[in-house]
Amino acid sequence: MKILYLSNNSETDSLYTWLSEKEESVLKMEHPLTLDWVKEMNPDLIVSYNYRHIIKKDVIQYMDGRIINLHISLLPWNRGASPNVWSFLEDSPKGVTIHLIDEGLDTGDILVQQEVYFDESAETFKTSYSYLHKVIQQLFIDNWEAIKQGKIVAKKQEAGCGSYHTMKDLEKLREKCPFSFDDNIAGVKRNIKRE
């Protein structure tokens, strides 16, 4: 199977290594995709995991349901940027999701999910972020054969609920109430409530 692995984050390297050992042809790419390049490569599947570029409509249509995304939130909650941070700041469900990519941002049909629970008084945004990456990588590994063989029936995301955030949303919040990703989550939430 020929797989194109899209990522811009070193946190994803261990999954790339695992997949490269499991499959005969895995190519990692960090740059924006073009339709011509995808046609030339002709991958069987594209795996997007912490990839900063939007995959364009023509590529999505060409791949016809053969692009999956690994997202560290329990979709439909916290689509978009910084899902881990917003799950705590808005007290929304926490977890990880592997879903199909469609033309929306993190709106595609869900393949598998796992809810995750944290003790906010014992965690930082950084430690919870790392843990979510461990969970989603294990979820991918546990379900890889079924994903690869197309045996998972994708389900639509629940309509009318969820949330979406951009990088600018987080920047605005941190201008009003500065915090570090190494700060304790419960402490940051207390400071934000005081603002």
N, C-alpha and C positions, 0 to 999 in steps of 0.2 A: 504494500500500500504506500502510495506517495502522499506525504503529509507536509503541508506548509504551516510552520509554527510562527505565529506573529507575537512579538513581545518587545518591550522596551524597559524591562525591569529585571534586575539580577535576582530578585526574590523568586522568579519563575525558572531559573536555570536548572534546578534539580529535577523539575518535571520534564524539561527538554532533554536532559540527560537520560532519564528513565525511558522516555518515548523513543529516543534514538537507539537505545539498546534493545527495545522491543520490536521496532519496525525497521524495515530495510532502507527506507528513504525518508528522512526527515530534514527539511531545510528550514533554518531559523532566519527570519527577516525582521528588521526594525524599521525600514523605510515605508513610505506610503505605497500601496499597491496600485498598479494600473491594470486595466483589462487586458491589454496586449501581453504584459508580462505573465499574468495568470494563465492566459491561453497558451503561451509558450511553455510554461511549467506544467500545466495540466494536472494539478494535484487532485487526488481522490477526495481529500478533506482538508479544510483549513481550520486550524485551532488558534483562536485569538485569546490571549491571556495577558492582561495588563499592557495592551497595545494602545498607544496614544493617538493613533490616526483613525479617522472615520473611514470605514470601508464603504466605498461608493456603490450606488445603486446598480451600475452596470456589472460590477463584480459579483454582487449579491445575486442578481438575476442569472448570470452565467453559471454560478456554482449551484443554483437551484436546490437550496436546503442542505448544502454540504459545508456550511460554515458554522462552527460552534464557538461560543464565548464562555470563558470562566470569569465569574463576577463575584466579588466577596461581599454580597448582600443577599438577603432573603427576598428576592424579587416577588412582587413588584415594588417593594420598599427600597428606597435609596438607589434608584437608577442614577447613572452619571458618575460624577467625580466624588472622591472621598467618601465612599459609602460607609466605611467603618466608622468614621468620625460622626457622621450624621445619624447613624443608628443609635448612638449613645446620646447625642445632644437632643434628639427628638423622641427618645424612648420608643423607638420602633423595633420590630422584630429583627433579630440578628441571625446571620447565617451565611450560607454560600449557595450559589446557583450555577448550574451548567445549562445553557440555553442555546437555541438556534438564533442566528443573527438574521434580523429582518431590516427594513429601512429605518425603523425607529432606533432610539438609543436605549439599549437594554430592555427592549419591549418584546423580543422574540419568544416563541413558545418554549416552555421549560422542559428539559430532559430529566434532570435530577436536582434535588435540593437537600440541604441539611441545615436544620436550625441549630444554633450554638448559643450557649448561655455563658455569661461572664459575671464575676464579682467585681463590680466597678471600683470598690474600695481597694482592690488588690491589683488592678490593671492600669496600664498606661495605654494611650492610643497606639504606641509603637508595639507593645507586647501583644495587644489584641489583634493588631494588623498581621503580625507574624504568625500568630496562632490560626487566624482565618486562612492564611495561605497554606499552612500545613493541612488544615481540614479539607480545603478544596482540592488540593493535589491528591490526597488520599481518596477522596470521592471520585475523582477522575480515574485514578488507578483501579479502584474497585469496580468501576463501571465501564472501563475502556473497551472490553470485548463486545459488550452489548451496544455501546455507542458506535464502534467501528462497523459492526454488522447491521446497524440500523434496526435493532430489536427493541429500542425504547420508544414507546408511543409518547410523543410530545404533547403537552397540555397547554392550552391558552393561559396567559396570565389573567388573573382576576381583574375584571374591568371595574373602573370607578374607584380604585384605591391605589395606594402606593405613594411614592414621592420621587422627586428628581432634583438634583443639585448640580451646579457648575463649580468650577474652580473659583470663579468670582464670588460666589456665595460664601465660600470659606474665607477668602481674603477679606471680605467686608466684615465678617464676624470677628476675625482675628485683629482687625484694626480697632474695633470697639472694645474687645476683650482679649488682649494678647495671651497666647498660651503656646506651650511647646508640646510636641508629640511624645516627649518623655515625661510629661506631667501626668499625675494621677487623674483618672477620668472623673471620679466623684468630686475631686477638688475643683477641676475645671468647670464642671456643671454648677457647683455652688457659686463660683465667681461669676459665671454668666447670668445666673438668676438675680444676683445683686445689681447687675448693670441696668 
